Amino acid sequence: HTLIMFARRALRALAKAASTARAAATAESHVLASAARASATARSSASSGRTIATSAASALGFAAAAFAPTATAFCADGAPVAEAPAAEGGPPVAAASSAAHPSVVFVLGGPGSGKGTQCANIINDFGFEHLSAGDLLRAHMKSGSKDGNMVAEMIKAGQIVPSEVTVNLLLDAMRASPRDKFLIDGFPRNQENRDAWERTAGYDCDFVLFFDCPEEVMEKRLLSRGETSGRTDDNIESIKKRFKTFVESSVPVVDYYRGLSKVREVMSDLPPEEVYAQTKAHFAHFA
């Protein structure tokens, strides 16, 4: 009887142990299942995150491409800056505009004030091209064309020729020159010239070099030059008309540029070397 009782107790203990083992196994299974679900959720979240990131990047790329034209850089003159070829793997790079205009200095002063003499010195020292509006007009006059004959009559009468004629002659000469720095002598002679230049060339001068000289000094120089120059306007009657035209038409242009702080004034009734010392100082930044 005692052995049977011990056997029954042993069987109950074994059954209890087996039940405990089954419970432990079930719990472990639940834990593993939960871990698997958690891992799957994490993988799904990561995948979703990558999808969202990819979508966001694509959207940003699309937006950049769509709105890139509105971000075009512009030069000071309003022309768009050209894009240089993109570096490998990089965006396009803004390149300097090739439409930069040449340096232009307008040279003004009464007839006989010494503009031509001083311009020759500037050419030698600073590499400028000298364009004389008067010389271009006289060459045009000798061409024998209808316009040239009209210019001849107007110059002989001490009048100013139409602005379009002068501006186009100047621009043609500039385009034909290999240089990019110009002294334009005797221009603009009036406000119409100035307006025509800005309208046609599209830019203004760097500054105005103004030779100030008393009228009696200029008259003496012109009469002396007329003895050898062969110019029909180097006679006292034409000289007086030219002085009058200069005061009435050209001085207001000088005053206009003076208001813009663009006038560099030189007293030209001094000896040539002293006049050039003043003149040269205004071109130091071109050296």
C-alpha positions in Angstrom: 0.0 0.0 0.0 2.8 2.4 0.9 4.6 1.8 -2.4 1.4 2.5 -4.3 1.0 5.8 -2.4 4.6 6.8 -3.3 4.1 5.9 -6.9 0.9 8.0 -7.1 2.8 11.0 -5.6 5.6 10.5 -8.1 3.2 10.4 -11.0 1.4 13.6 -9.8 4.8 15.3 -9.4 5.8 14.2 -12.9 2.5 15.5 -14.3 2.9 18.8 -12.5 6.4 19.1 -13.9 5.2 18.3 -17.4 2.5 20.9 -17.1 5.0 23.5 -15.9 7.2 22.6 -18.9 4.4 22.9 -21.3 3.4 26.3 -19.8 7.0 27.5 -20.1 7.2 26.3 -23.7 3.9 28.1 -24.5 5.2 31.3 -22.9 8.5 31.1 -24.8 6.5 30.6 -28.0 4.5 33.8 -27.2 7.6 35.7 -26.5 9.2 34.5 -29.8 6.0 35.4 -31.7 5.9 38.8 -30.2 9.6 39.4 -31.0 8.9 38.3 -34.6 6.0 40.6 -34.9 8.0 43.5 -33.4 10.9 42.8 -35.8 8.4 42.7 -38.7 6.9 46.0 -37.6 10.4 47.6 -37.3 11.3 46.4 -40.8 8.0 47.7 -42.1 8.6 51.1 -40.4 12.1 51.3 -41.8 10.9 50.5 -45.2 8.2 53.1 -44.9 10.7 55.6 -43.7 12.9 54.9 -46.7 9.9 55.3 -49.0 9.0 58.6 -47.4 12.6 59.9 -47.6 12.8 58.8 -51.2 9.5 60.5 -52.0 10.6 63.6 -50.2 13.9 63.7 -52.1 12.1 63.2 -55.4 9.7 66.0 -54.5 12.5 68.3 -53.6 14.3 67.4 -56.8 11.2 68.1 -58.9 10.6 71.4 -57.1 14.2 72.5 -57.7 13.9 71.6 -61.4 10.5 73.2 -61.7 11.5 76.5 -60.1 15.1 76.7 -61.3 14.3 79.2 -64.1 12.9 81.7 -61.6 16.3 81.7 -59.8 18.3 82.8 -62.8 21.1 85.2 -61.9 21.3 88.5 -63.7 24.1 90.9 -64.5 24.0 94.5 -63.5 22.8 95.4 -66.9 19.8 93.0 -66.7 21.3 90.3 -68.9 21.1 86.7 -67.5 24.4 85.2 -66.3 25.4 82.3 -68.4 25.8 78.9 -66.7 29.2 77.2 -66.9 29.2 73.4 -67.5 28.4 71.5 -64.3 31.3 69.8 -62.5 30.9 66.0 -62.3 28.2 65.3 -59.8 27.6 68.9 -59.1 25.1 71.7 -60.1 25.8 74.2 -62.9 28.0 77.1 -61.9 27.3 80.8 -62.8 29.9 82.1 -65.2 30.9 85.7 -65.8 28.9 87.5 -68.5 30.8 88.0 -71.7 28.7 91.0 -72.5 30.8 93.5 -70.6 31.0 96.8 -72.4 34.3 98.6 -73.1 35.6 101.5 -71.0 34.6 104.8 -72.6 35.8 108.3 -71.6 34.1 111.2 -73.3 36.5 114.1 -73.9 34.9 117.5 -74.0 36.2 121.1 -74.3 35.8 124.1 -76.5 37.4 124.1 -80.0 41.1 124.6 -79.6 41.2 123.6 -75.9 43.9 121.0 -76.6 41.8 117.8 -76.5 43.6 116.1 -79.4 47.1 116.8 -78.0 46.3 115.3 -74.6 44.4 112.3 -76.0 47.6 111.4 -77.9 49.5 111.3 -74.6 46.8 109.1 -73.0 47.0 106.7 -75.9 50.8 106.3 -75.5 50.7 105.8 -71.7 47.4 103.9 -71.1 46.6 102.0 -74.3 43.4 103.8 -75.2 42.0 104.0 -78.7 41.4 107.6 -79.6 38.2 108.3 -81.6 37.5 111.8 -82.7 33.8 112.4 -83.5 35.0 115.3 -85.7 37.6 113.3 -87.6 35.1 110.5 -88.2 32.6 113.1 -89.5 35.2 114.7 -91.8 36.2 111.3 -93.2 32.5 110.6 -93.8 32.2 114.0 -95.5 35.0 113.2 -97.9 33.4 109.8 -98.8 31.3 111.6 -101.5 28.1 110.0 -100.2 24.8 112.0 -99.9 25.1 111.9 -96.1 28.7 113.0 -96.4 27.8 116.0 -98.4 25.1 116.9 -95.9 27.7 116.7 -93.1 30.1 118.9 -95.1 27.5 121.7 -95.3 26.6 121.5 -91.7 30.2 121.5 -90.4 31.0 124.5 -92.7 28.1 126.3 -91.1 29.3 125.5 -87.6 26.3 123.3 -87.0 25.9 119.9 -85.3 25.1 117.0 -87.5 22.2 114.6 -86.6 23.0 112.4 -83.6 22.3 109.1 -85.3 25.1 109.8 -87.9 27.7 110.5 -85.2 26.7 107.7 -82.9 26.7 105.1 -85.6 30.1 106.2 -86.9 31.5 105.9 -83.4 30.1 102.5 -82.7 31.3 101.2 -86.1 34.8 102.4 -85.3 34.7 100.8 -81.8 33.5 97.5 -83.2 36.4 97.5 -85.8 39.0 98.1 -83.0 40.8 95.3 -81.1 40.9 97.5 -78.0 38.4 97.8 -75.2 39.3 101.3 -73.9 38.2 104.4 -75.9 38.7 108.1 -75.6 35.8 109.7 -77.6 36.9 113.2 -78.4 34.3 116.0 -79.0 31.3 113.9 -78.0 28.5 114.2 -76.9 28.2 117.8 -78.0 24.6 118.2 -76.9 21.9 116.5 -74.9 20.5 114.9 -78.1 24.0 113.3 -78.7 24.0 112.0 -75.1 20.5 110.5 -75.3 21.3 108.9 -78.7 24.4 107.3 -77.2 22.7 105.9 -74.2 19.8 104.7 -76.4 22.0 103.1 -79.0 25.1 101.9 -77.1 23.1 100.9 -74.0 25.6 102.1 -71.5 27.2 105.3 -70.2 30.7 106.6 -70.1 33.1 105.9 -67.3 33.7 109.7 -66.9 33.9 112.9 -68.8 37.4 114.5 -69.3 36.7 118.3 -69.6 39.3 120.7 -70.8 38.5 124.2 -69.6 40.2 127.0 -71.5 39.5 130.7 -71.9 37.9 131.6 -75.3 40.7 134.0 -76.3 43.3 131.3 -75.9 41.3 128.8 -77.9 40.7 131.4 -80.7 44.4 132.1 -81.0 45.2 128.4 -81.2 42.6 127.8 -83.9 43.7 130.7 -86.1 47.3 129.5 -85.8 46.2 126.0 -86.7 44.2 127.2 -89.6 47.3 128.5 -91.4 48.5 124.9 -91.9 45.6 122.5 -91.3 43.6 123.3 -94.4 40.4 122.9 -92.3 37.6 125.1 -93.7 36.2 125.7 -90.2 39.5 127.2 -88.9 38.5 130.8 -89.8 37.3 133.6 -87.5 33.7 133.4 -88.7 33.4 129.7 -88.2 35.4 129.8 -84.9 32.9 132.3 -83.4 30.0 130.1 -84.5 31.7 127.1 -82.9 32.3 128.9 -79.7 28.6 129.9 -79.5 27.5 126.3 -80.3 29.8 124.9 -77.6 28.5 127.3 -74.9 24.8 126.7 -75.8 24.9 123.0 -76.5 27.9 121.3 -75.0 28.3 123.1 -71.7 24.9 121.9 -70.5 26.1 118.3 -71.2 29.2 119.0 -69.0 26.9 120.3 -66.3 24.7 117.2 -66.6 27.6 114.9 -66.0 29.0 117.2 -63.3 25.7 116.6 -61.4 26.5 112.8 -61.6 30.0 113.4 -60.3 31.5 112.1 -63.6 33.4 115.2 -64.7 37.2 115.3 -64.4 38.3 118.9 -65.1 41.6 120.0 -66.5 42.7 123.7 -66.9 44.2 123.6 -70.4 45.5 127.1 -70.8 48.8 126.0 -69.2 51.9 124.7 -70.9 51.3 121.2 -72.5 53.4 119.3 -69.9 51.5 120.8 -67.0 48.1 120.1 -68.7 49.2 116.5 -69.1 50.2 116.2 -65.5 46.6 117.1 -64.6 45.2 114.8 -67.2 47.3 111.8 -66.4 46.2 111.9 -62.8 42.6 111.0 -63.8 43.8 107.8 -65.5 45.8 106.3 -62.7 43.3 103.4 -62.2 43.8 102.4 -65.8 47.6 101.9 -65.4 
